[in-house]
């Protein structure tokens, strides 16, 4: 499965064509799915372009994208940077009026299990975000509900490609006992090497302006669709076992 991550916590200061509004997210999602994306991950934004978990913003973003790409799963973030207090984050999830198909929960953040419980109570799939270089993997595996998640996001935070590949191998080893699909991804300069590793191991992968603003040749990515198009080519032409 190839997921597109449309915007992330980035701002227009980093990327002038970052999709921010519900309408922009809908257009970006439609283009990315046409290019080969099979799942959508997005960050709803407030009027100032900041990540938010408020019900109105989540409803607007998810509804617009669903109309643009009917039948494609749509997920959102529950990152602590949007709402620092974990109890408030769980309360926001319980107040959502339009439910996404799934939502990511970062297991190194305080209150991850409370947010996860709120998602499960509402029938929303969980993407368990496991950051490299954190205790998240063991915390997740120790959680009694670990087998109830939709998938694990193995999120490699190291920026230097060789360091990122080493960290990915270690994290995947730790997650061997997780009885759930694994989506492996990196960010910025490590995004493409990690995507190739995911392709070689036949793992789920993702790419989009959240993770990287450049194509593999160093040219600025004109949008999410261009990133998905290149990722699809890499996945199709990477032999199994060849990172």
Beta strands, then each sheet from edge to edge (+ up, - down):
strand 1: 2-5
strand 2: 39-42
strand 3: 73-77
strand 4: 102-106
strand 5: 125-131
strand 6: 151-155
strand 7: 181-185
strand 8: 204-207
sheet 1: 1+ 2+ 3+ 4+ 5+ 6+ 7+ 8+ 1+
end
